[in-house]
Amino acid sequence: MKFYLIGAGVIARSHADAILKLPNGADIEVKVADPNPHALNEFVKLHPKATPFSDAKVMLAEEAKQNDIVVIGTPPFTHFELSRLALESGRHVLCEKPLVMKREEGEILLEIANRKNLLLGCCSDRFLGLQKTEEIKRLLQSDAVGEVYKVTFVYRGQRSRPGVEYQPESKWFLDRSKSGGGIVMDWGPYDFAVLNDIFKPSAVEVSAAWVSKPETEVDPVDTVYDIEGHVGAMLKYHLDGKAIWVQYERASCTHGEAYHHVEIEGTRGALQWSPYFESDKVIYTRDKAGEVVTEEKEIVHEGNIGFMDNPVYYFYKKVKGEASPALTNEQTIFNFSCVQSLYDYVETGTVQRIEAGVTKTNQVV
Ligand SMILES: NC(=O)c1ccc[n+]([C@@H]2O[C@H](COP(=O)([O-])OP(=O)(O)OC[C@H]3O[C@@H](n4cnc5c(N)ncnc54)[C@H](O)[C@@H]3O)[C@@H](O)[C@H]2O)c1
């Protein structure tokens, strides 16, 4: 097994660290391609055993071996062509999020992957399999909360825009033609990965959605900056003949209050936790003799594989035929379609419905 990294920027370095943590990771051959000599040099300083290339096409020209993996860590506008090139070279592909810029591109990649019997993975599975969220899934299955009817999924940051406050050197985040969009494309892939992993919906409807671009006195003026910083939506999750409402909100820039709140409410109890890095608490609230009872557990993730390592670790296991939470093939397209549907609602004002397992359609109800 060899790893071919396309892109040598911030996330590629993190993927290379993750490869080192795999069984015999130090002996796995790594090649890396980036047309930017500075990025390539910085990468090779950190990972001197990696073979550098200035062109991904040249790197992938050698004959593919079984279980070779290409990891794509470039800006989103390059994901489709690079994933296509990598799949056509006969290798499994793990692509950074968002998988593509448009659902149709994802469907073309899926067709190639399925035809060639290859895996097409997406790094939006970074936060799947965390022990605290597995505990939430266990509690839901145990019927601790009764019938679930509502989910609140709100993350509101006041100044956390990539390209401005976070990683200011990567201006491509701010240009829709390069990033695909703002906070929806940046965090939506993780949010839908988590929600879809917990509820495994047969369909997701975007019943309403809005986006906005709050202004600050440091808004970049010397570069294209046309992405949203704040989004909200009402989603209807369909599962086993019932529906759950999801109140969704994300902000990387708002003048309102910064807070996050993720909670699942059912007829007999509620579960609150952070699916990401803010806290390891799982909070279970229910009724006892008319009083509100709250139980708190701290569930710290164990092991040396952290969430930044997960995409490479999960995909590696899946390629080897082992069980893993890796998001691949049809599921990656379904999840991406959910993300894109927020924009589709805003653009058309029409309810969007995404059916699991249905590709090449965008059913509007
Ligand atoms: N930075 C993070 O914390 C982070 C976290 C999770 C996911 N991601 C995702 O990773 C991807 C890359 O983000 P980043 O922060 O590493 O960006 P970055 O700007 O640090 O690096 C991107 C690199 O891709 C290279 N590149 C562009 N076109 C290329 C091509 N055709 N072939 C090879 N290399 C090419 C650029 O030269 C650059 O070095 C994005 O999809 C982003 O959403 C980033």
The ligand as an SDF file (V2000), in Angstrom:
LIG
                    3D

 44 48  0  0  0  0  0  0  0  0999 V2000
   -6.9780   23.8320    7.1150 N   0  0  0  0  0  0  0  0  0  0  0  0
   -7.7690   23.0860    7.8630 C   0  0  0  0  0  0  0  0  0  0  0  0
   -7.8010   23.1790    9.1240 O   0  0  0  0  0  0  0  0  0  0  0  0
   -8.6560   22.0740    7.2100 C   0  0  0  0  0  0  0  0  0  0  0  0
   -9.3290   21.1890    8.0350 C   0  0  0  0  0  0  0  0  0  0  0  0
  -10.1390   20.2310    7.4700 C   0  0  0  0  0  0  0  0  0  0  0  0
  -10.2970   20.1880    6.0980 C   0  0  0  0  0  0  0  0  0  0  0  0
   -9.6650   21.0800    5.2960 N   0  0  0  0  0  0  0  0  0  0  0  0
   -9.8980   20.9940    3.8360 C   0  0  0  0  0  0  0  0  0  0  0  0
   -8.6730   20.6690    3.1880 O   0  0  0  0  0  0  0  0  0  0  0  0
   -8.6450   21.2180    1.8680 C   0  0  0  0  0  0  0  0  0  0  0  0
   -7.3750   22.0360    1.7160 C   0  0  0  0  0  0  0  0  0  0  0  0
   -7.3270   23.0050    2.7400 O   0  0  0  0  0  0  0  0  0  0  0  0
   -5.9400   23.5230    3.3460 P   0  0  0  0  0  0  0  0  0  0  0  0
   -6.3170   24.3040    4.5480 O   0  0  0  0  0  0  0  0  0  0  0  0
   -4.9560   22.4450    3.4680 O   0  0  0  0  0  0  0  0  0  0  0  0
   -5.5160   24.5350    2.1970 O   0  0  0  0  0  0  0  0  0  0  0  0
   -4.0770   25.1880    1.9570 P   0  0  0  0  0  0  0  0  0  0  0  0
   -4.3400   26.4820    1.2850 O   0  0  0  0  0  0  0  0  0  0  0  0
   -3.2680   25.1750    3.2160 O   0  0  0  0  0  0  0  0  0  0  0  0
   -3.3770   24.1540    0.9570 O   0  0  0  0  0  0  0  0  0  0  0  0
   -3.9000   23.8030   -0.2790 C   0  0  0  0  0  0  0  0  0  0  0  0
   -2.7440   23.3380   -1.1410 C   0  0  0  0  0  0  0  0  0  0  0  0
   -3.2680   22.7600   -2.3490 O   0  0  0  0  0  0  0  0  0  0  0  0
   -2.3320   23.0690   -3.3790 C   0  0  0  0  0  0  0  0  0  0  0  0
   -2.9390   22.8530   -4.6920 N   0  0  0  0  0  0  0  0  0  0  0  0
   -3.8360   23.6130   -5.3450 C   0  0  0  0  0  0  0  0  0  0  0  0
   -4.1290   23.0670   -6.5370 N   0  0  0  0  0  0  0  0  0  0  0  0
   -3.4040   21.9150   -6.6290 C   0  0  0  0  0  0  0  0  0  0  0  0
   -3.2710   20.9150   -7.6320 C   0  0  0  0  0  0  0  0  0  0  0  0
   -3.9640   20.9650   -8.7760 N   0  0  0  0  0  0  0  0  0  0  0  0
   -2.4380   19.8730   -7.3900 N   0  0  0  0  0  0  0  0  0  0  0  0
   -1.7520   19.7880   -6.2240 C   0  0  0  0  0  0  0  0  0  0  0  0
   -1.8370   20.7330   -5.2590 N   0  0  0  0  0  0  0  0  0  0  0  0
   -2.6590   21.7790   -5.4630 C   0  0  0  0  0  0  0  0  0  0  0  0
   -1.9430   24.5030   -3.1030 C   0  0  0  0  0  0  0  0  0  0  0  0
   -0.7540   24.8700   -3.7570 O   0  0  0  0  0  0  0  0  0  0  0  0
   -1.8140   24.4790   -1.5720 C   0  0  0  0  0  0  0  0  0  0  0  0
   -0.4800   24.1950   -1.1800 O   0  0  0  0  0  0  0  0  0  0  0  0
   -9.9400   22.0280    1.7210 C   0  0  0  0  0  0  0  0  0  0  0  0
  -10.8960   21.2540    1.0560 O   0  0  0  0  0  0  0  0  0  0  0  0
  -10.3600   22.2760    3.1790 C   0  0  0  0  0  0  0  0  0  0  0  0
  -11.7660   22.4450    3.3160 O   0  0  0  0  0  0  0  0  0  0  0  0
   -8.8250   22.0150    5.8220 C   0  0  0  0  0  0  0  0  0  0  0  0
  1  2  1  0
  2  3  2  0
  2  4  1  0
  4  5  1  0
  4 44  2  0
  5  6  2  0
  6  7  1  0
  7  8  2  0
  8  9  1  0
  8 44  1  0
  9 10  1  0
  9 42  1  0
 10 11  1  0
 11 12  1  0
 11 40  1  0
 12 13  1  0
 13 14  1  0
 14 15  2  0
 14 16  1  0
 14 17  1  0
 17 18  1  0
 18 19  2  0
 18 20  1  0
 18 21  1  0
 21 22  1  0
 22 23  1  0
 23 24  1  0
 23 38  1  0
 24 25  1  0
 25 26  1  0
 25 36  1  0
 26 27  1  0
 26 35  1  0
 27 28  2  0
 28 29  1  0
 29 30  1  0
 29 35  2  0
 30 31  1  0
 30 32  2  0
 32 33  1  0
 33 34  2  0
 34 35  1  0
 36 37  1  0
 36 38  1  0
 38 39  1  0
 40 41  1  0
 40 42  1  0
 42 43  1  0
M  CHG  2   8   1  16  -1
M  END
$$$$
